[in-house]
Amino acid sequence: MKKILFTSVLILAATLAFGQNIPGNLALKSLDGSEVLMKEALKDDVVIVSFWATWCKPCQAELDALCDIEDMWKDKVRIIAISTDDSRAAAKVRSLVKGKRWPYEVLLDQNKALFKALNLTSIPFVMIIKNGETLYTHTGYTPGNERMVVEMALDYLKK
């Protein structure tokens, strides 16, 4: 019985992870106000995408932790931090990112079009994408998750 339940959970997790591919024709704004098509943003081999908001402390903790281990992923894997804050908070997003000196590309999903397209319900939410295909997803943050995600992304580079 435990084997059947475990197998069912694995199949469900795989279906959810692989079913959440980012629509390439969707455009988000960068911090400088220019539009970025997601197919362009995800054109690299392996990309870690992190959904976050200025009011979300676990989100900020995760992005701070990824910054702390930059030497692990720099020049190997790109990280895109997608803010789910609305348009009224755009200045706050810019200020926070500048103050923290996060080395990531930051995009704004101000009307939550991408958030909704992926049927997301909570943040922080992290995805590993390779050649446009979602290989891994995770909701929530526990210290140490950032290392696991980066190690997984680096492993996908080798495959």
N, C-alpha and C positions, 0 to 999 in steps of 0.2 A: 504494500500500500504506500509506504514511504517513497519507494522508487517511482511509482506512478505519479505521485504528487510532485516530487522533485523534477521529473521529466516534464510534466505539464507546466510547471513554473518556468523552467528553462525555455521551453518552446514559446510561451507567452512573452517572456522577456526579449527573446530574439525577434519575435514578430513586432513588438513595440519599438525596439531599437531600429530595426531595418525599415519599418514603416514610416519613419519620421525624417524622410529626406527633405532638405530645404529646397523650396521652389526657386529655381535659378533666375526666373524673370522678375522676382520681387526686388524692389529697390529700397535701401535704407539710406539715411543720411549719415555722413561722417561728421566729425566734430567741427570741421571747417565749413559745413553746410552743403558740400557737394553730394550728389547722389551716387551710390555704389550698388551696382547690380550684384546680387548674391552669387551668380555664376562666376563673376569676376573675382569676388572676394574669396571664393572657395576653389580657385583654379590651381592652387598648389597641391602637391601630393597629399600631405596630411595636415589638417587644420583642427585645432581645438577651439570650439565655440562655447563661450560661457555667457548665459543670460543672467543679468543682474539688475539691481536698482539702487539708487542712492540711499534709500531708506532701509535697505536689507543688510543688516550687520553680518550675517553669515556669508553673503555674497562678497562683501568687501574683504572679509577675512580670507576667503578663498583666493580672490585676486591678489591680495597682499602676499599670500603664501606662494602663489605662482611667481610673483615678482621676486621673492626671496630666493627661489631656485632657478632663476633665469639662466644661470650657467649650464643647467641641465638641458635646456631646450633651445636656447638662442642659436640662431643660424641653422637650426634643424627642423623645427616645427613652428608654424605660425599660430598665434593665439589671437582670436577675435573676441572682444568683450562687447556684447550687445546689451545696451541699456534699454530697459522696458519702461523707463520714466516717460511721462507724457511731455508734450511740447512746452508746457509751462516750466518744467524742471530742466530744460536743456542747458541753461546757464549754470545751474547747480552741478550738472553732470560734468561740463567742461571744467569748472572750478575744482571739483573733486579729483578728476583725472590728472589735472595739472599739478595739484598739490601733492598727490601721492606719487607722481612721476611713473605711472604704470607704463611699461614698455610695449603695450599691446595696441593693436588697431582697435579703436572704439567706434562702434556704430550705434545709431539711435533708432530704435523701433518705437517711435513716438505714438503711433496709433495702434500699436501692438498687432500689426498685420501679420508679421512672422510668428509671433507668440501664438496667435490664434490659428494660423495655418498649420502649426505643428501640434495643435490641441494641447498646449502646455497649460498647466494649472498652478504651478508654483515655481519659485526660484529659491536658491540658485539651481540652475539646470545646465549641465555640461554635456556636450556632444563631441565625439571624435569623428571626423569626416575625412574620408580618403577618396579622392577623385569624384567628389560629389555624392558619395554613398555613405550613409550613416552606419558606423561600425560599433558605436558604443554610446550609451546615454546614462546619465545619473542625475538624480534629483537630491538636493540637500548638500550639506557640507559638514564633514568631520575632519579635524586636523589630521593630515596625512593623506587625505584623498588626492590632493594636488600631485604628490609624488607618484601615486599609482596611475593617475590619468596621464601624466607626462611619460612615464615608463611604457604604458600601453601604446601611446601615440608613437613613441620611438620604435617600439616593436613592429608596429604597422608599417613604418618606413622600410623595414627590412624585407617585408613580404611582397 
